[in-house]
Structures are given as C-alpha cells and as structure tokens.
C-alpha cells in the first residue's frame, strides 16, 4: 500500500493527493521526491505512472499521473488545449477590497547570483490569467487573514504566487521567495497553496474529476473548509 492518497483512479489516470514538502522531481541536491513512490503507485499495473504536470514542492493537493504513454500524450494535449480545469486554495494575510476578480499579468523569469531565479510581472512576458474569489476572512486590522480560491486560466510557473503578490497585494502566507522582508509573513510552515480540485475532459469517456481534502495546516492557520466545488472553465 502506498502512503500517498489516491483521489481518483481508472485505467489510464491516477490523481494523487501530493503531500506538502514532497518535490515532484528529484532536487539537484538530492533527497526524497515523488519518484520514490512510483513503484507503489503502479497499483497492479506493469508501468510506473508519470506525472503529467508539476506542483511546487510546498504545494499540496491534486496531481494528475498518466498510467501509460498514450494517456500521457492525450493528457498533455488536454493541457495544451486548455481542457483541464483546476482550483487552488491560498492563504493571504490580506482582506481583498472586492469579493472576486481576474488578474491578467504576463510573467517573465529573471535570475541573479544573489537571489537565484524568480518570476516577475512583465509586459513582454508570457500571458497569465487567474480568476479568484474570496472564501473567508478572519481577524481584522494588521491581523487579518483570508482564504482565496484561484481558478488559473493559464499554467505558468509560480503564476498564483506572483498574481497573489502583484495582483492582490500580498504574498501567499509563508512564501519564502515572494514574501515580504525577513521577519514578516510568519505563522506558516510552508507556502500556503493547495491544489483543491482538477477536472480533465476526455473524448468518449467521463471526465477525470478529483477533489483533495482541506489541509490540516490551513485549519491550524484559522481557516475553515469551504463548501466543495467542481472546477469550471473561466
């Protein structure tokens, strides 16, 4: 039995609940990663499943795996054709001025010897669009905290982390790269981002659909589980 939660399973797909802190790919410095669990995730099949997309190491929740090469090719095309719908939950120490909105900020990668690489909003970058809605706000003043649901229309690297910072005005709680100066943005064991749900349209078959349970560390941060939602386009 694998220690990784299985959220959806059929003959060509698995959706797992990736734990926070587990990288999808092997870190350059070595250490544990999803690959260490792939034999257990064969679940009686001869082939090891293959991750179709990526989640940041800190991000928990729904990760789609393909169980054979043909399925991997179809799922990759589904991502390219924007037939994959995803929702994410994020914690921000901010009370948005509005209840919902859309953030359209193109993203570009920069790097420096001092800070390493990061993504920034740049007019000449790759288009990136995220829809968001406010789920809950607790506290007030300088101790306010909100739970936001994002529906990314595109899937750029660090998209939601940059859109939270530059689109909503605050970084994801615990974000070590896009967070404020050291000494602020405490109170989180990780970057507080959770891949809540995923749905993949398929020709001639029911869509793949999975929902990851609300994380324990979100509860400890004072937030409540939202009502279940199915991902939608746009």
Residue pairs with C-beta under 8 A, 6 or more apart in sequence:
1 40
2 37
2 40
2 41
2 43
3 37
3 40
4 16
4 17
4 18
4 19
4 37
4 40
4 41
5 16
5 17
5 212
6 14
6 15
6 16
6 17
6 43
7 15
7 16
7 17
7 62
7 210
7 211
7 212
8 14
8 15
8 208
8 209
8 210
9 15
9 43
10 208
11 67
12 66
12 67
12 68
12 70
12 71
12 74
13 64
13 65
13 66
13 67
13 71
13 75
13 200
13 208
14 41
14 43
14 49
14 64
14 65
14 67
15 62
15 63
15 64
15 65
15 198
15 208
15 210
16 41
16 62
16 63
16 65
17 60
17 61
17 62
17 63
17 212
17 213
18 24
18 34
18 55
18 59
18 60
18 61
18 62
18 63
18 195
19 60
20 58
20 59
20 60
20 189
20 190
20 215
20 217
21 57
21 58
21 190
22 32
22 33
22 34
22 57
23 31
23 32
23 33
23 34
23 57
24 33
24 34
24 51
24 54
24 55
24 57
24 63
25 33
25 34
25 35
25 54
26 33
26 35
27 33
34 51
34 63
38 48
38 49
39 48
41 48
41 49
41 65
42 48
42 49
45 67
47 67
47 68
49 65
49 66
49 67
50 65
50 66
50 72
51 63
51 64
51 65
52 64
52 65
52 66
52 72
52 75
52 76
52 79
53 63
53 64
53 79
53 84
53 155
55 61
55 63
55 195
56 158
56 161
56 191
56 193
58 174
58 190
58 191
58 193
59 88
59 191
59 193
59 194
59 195
60 193
60 194
60 195
60 212
60 215
61 88
61 194
61 195
61 196
61 212
61 215
62 86
62 195
62 196
62 197
62 198
62 210
62 211
62 212
63 195
64 75
64 84
64 198
64 200
64 208
66 72
66 75
74 202
75 84
75 200
78 84
78 200
78 201
78 202
79 155
82 153
82 233
83 200
83 201
84 198
84 199
84 200
84 201
85 151
85 197
85 198
85 199
85 200
85 231
85 232
85 233
86 151
86 152
86 155
86 195
86 197
86 198
86 199
86 231
87 149
87 150
87 151
87 195
87 196
87 197
87 229
87 231
88 149
88 150
88 151
88 152
88 160
88 193
88 194
88 195
88 196
89 135
89 147
89 148
89 149
89 150
89 193
89 194
89 196
89 214
89 218
89 226
90 147
90 148
90 149
90 150
90 160
90 164
90 172
90 192
90 193
90 194
91 145
91 146
91 147
91 148
91 172
91 173
91 174
91 188
91 192
91 218
91 221
91 223
92 145
92 146
92 148
92 164
92 168
92 170
92 171
92 172
92 173
93 144
93 145
93 146
93 170
93 173
93 185
93 187
94 144
94 146
94 168
94 169
94 170
95 137
95 140
95 144
95 146
96 134
96 146
96 148
96 168
96 169
98 134
99 133
99 134
100 131
100 132
100 133
100 134
101 131
101 132
102 129
102 130
102 131
102 132
103 129
103 130
103 131
103 132
103 163
103 167
103 168
104 127
104 128
104 129
105 121
105 128
105 162
105 163
105 166
105 167
106 121
106 122
106 123
106 124
106 125
106 126
106 127
106 128
107 119
107 120
107 121
107 122
107 125
107 126
107 128
107 156
107 157
107 158
107 159
107 162
108 119
108 120
108 121
108 122
108 124
108 125
108 126
109 117
109 118
109 119
109 120
109 157
110 117
110 118
110 119
110 120
111 117
111 118
118 158
118 177
118 178
119 156
119 157
119 158
119 159
119 161
119 162
120 162
121 162
121 166
126 154
126 156
127 154
128 152
128 154
128 156
128 159
128 162
128 163
129 152
129 153
129 154
130 150
130 151
130 152
130 153
130 154
130 159
130 160
130 163
130 167
131 150
131 151
131 152
131 153
131 234
132 148
132 149
132 150
132 151
132 163
132 167
132 168
133 148
133 149
134 146
134 147
134 148
135 146
135 147
135 148
135 149
135 226
136 146
136 147
136 223
136 224
136 226
137 144
137 145
137 146
137 147
138 144
138 145
138 146
138 222
138 223
139 145
139 222
145 173
145 221
145 222
145 223
147 218
147 223
147 224
147 226
148 164
148 168
149 196
149 226
149 229
150 160
150 163
151 231
151 232
151 234
152 159
152 160
153 234
158 177
158 178
160 172
160 193
161 171
161 172
161 175
161 177
161 178
161 191
161 193
162 178
164 170
164 171
164 172
164 178
165 171
165 172
165 175
165 178
171 178
171 179
171 180
171 185
172 178
172 179
172 191
172 192
172 193
173 185
173 187
173 188
173 191
173 192
173 221
174 185
174 187
174 188
174 189
174 190
174 191
174 192
175 185
175 191
175 192
176 191
179 185
187 221
188 217
188 221
189 217
190 217
192 217
192 218
192 221
194 212
194 214
194 215
194 218
195 212
196 211
196 212
196 229
197 209
197 210
197 211
197 212
197 229
197 230
197 231
198 208
198 209
198 210
198 231
199 207
199 208
199 209
199 210
199 230
199 231
200 207
200 208
200 209
201 207
202 208
209 230
211 228
211 230
214 225
214 226
219 225
